[in-house]
Amino acid sequence: MTAFTITADTLAADGACAEQVALVREHFGDGPIRCTARTLTKAARLGISVSWLVRYIPAENRRAYYEATAPARKAYDEATATARKAYYEAIAPALARALAGAA
């Protein structure tokens, strides 16, 4: 199995935020990065959002990926549910004001 490779430039061109691209450049340079389990684990520990790479998974591999990661996703969703609800409630007034300006 050949590891998928990506560059900071590709991430930037595909819409990754500047902060994440800068972290990738800082820790992995500008050359091709082999997306192995070891490299992605290192990236995650550095604060790089590795889940963003899901967009590059070939269609035929997505189901297996989602099945393999479902328990982690469920645990994450349960752990963040209260904070997510509080966040949405806190932003609702500002969102309503901003949308009123768009009407």
C-alpha positions in Angstrom: 0.0 0.0 0.0 1.4 3.4 -1.0 0.9 6.2 1.4 -1.1 9.2 0.2 1.0 12.4 0.0 0.0 16.0 0.3 1.7 19.4 0.4 1.0 22.6 2.4 0.4 24.3 -1.0 -2.3 21.7 -1.9 -4.0 22.2 1.5 -3.9 26.0 1.0 -5.3 25.7 -2.6 -8.1 23.4 -1.4 -9.2 25.9 1.3 -7.5 25.0 4.5 -7.2 27.9 6.8 -4.0 29.9 6.9 -3.3 28.9 10.6 -3.4 25.2 9.7 -1.3 25.6 6.6 1.3 27.5 8.6 1.4 24.7 11.2 1.9 22.1 8.4 4.7 24.2 6.9 6.3 24.8 10.3 6.4 21.1 11.3 6.5 19.3 7.9 8.0 21.8 5.4 6.8 22.5 1.9 7.6 19.1 0.3 5.3 16.1 0.0 4.1 14.7 3.3 3.4 11.0 3.5 0.1 10.5 5.3 1.0 7.5 7.3 -0.6 6.7 10.7 2.6 7.9 12.4 2.7 11.2 10.5 -1.0 11.9 11.0 -0.7 11.1 14.7 2.2 13.5 15.0 0.2 16.1 13.2 -2.8 15.7 15.5 -0.6 16.1 18.5 0.7 19.3 17.1 -2.8 20.7 16.8 -3.2 20.1 13.0 -6.8 19.2 12.1 -6.2 15.9 10.4 -9.9 15.2 10.0 -9.8 17.8 7.2 -8.1 15.1 5.1 -11.3 13.1 4.9 -12.1 15.0 1.7 -9.3 13.1 0.0 -10.4 9.6 0.8 -11.4 7.7 -2.3 -15.2 7.1 -2.5 -14.6 3.3 -2.3 -12.8 3.7 1.0 -15.2 6.1 2.8 -17.6 3.6 4.2 -14.8 1.6 5.9 -13.3 4.8 7.2 -16.6 5.9 8.7 -17.3 2.5 10.2 -13.9 2.4 11.8 -14.1 5.9 13.2 -17.8 5.7 14.4 -17.0 4.9 18.0 -14.5 7.8 18.3 -17.0 10.1 16.6 -19.8 9.0 19.0 -17.6 9.6 22.0 -16.5 13.0 20.7 -20.1 14.1 20.0 -21.2 13.0 23.5 -18.3 14.8 25.1 -18.9 18.1 23.3 -22.8 18.1 23.2 -23.2 20.5 26.1 -20.6 22.9 24.9 -21.9 22.9 21.4 -25.5 23.6 22.6 -24.2 26.5 24.8 -22.2 27.9 21.8 -25.2 27.8 19.5 -27.4 29.5 22.1 -24.7 32.2 22.7 -24.3 33.0 19.0 -28.1 33.0 18.2 -28.7 36.7 19.0 -25.7 37.9 16.9 -26.7 35.5 14.1 -30.2 36.9 14.1 -29.0 40.5 13.9 -26.6 39.7 11.1 -29.2 37.8 9.1 -31.7 40.7 9.5 -29.2 42.9 7.8 -29.1 40.4 4.9 -32.9 40.4 4.4 
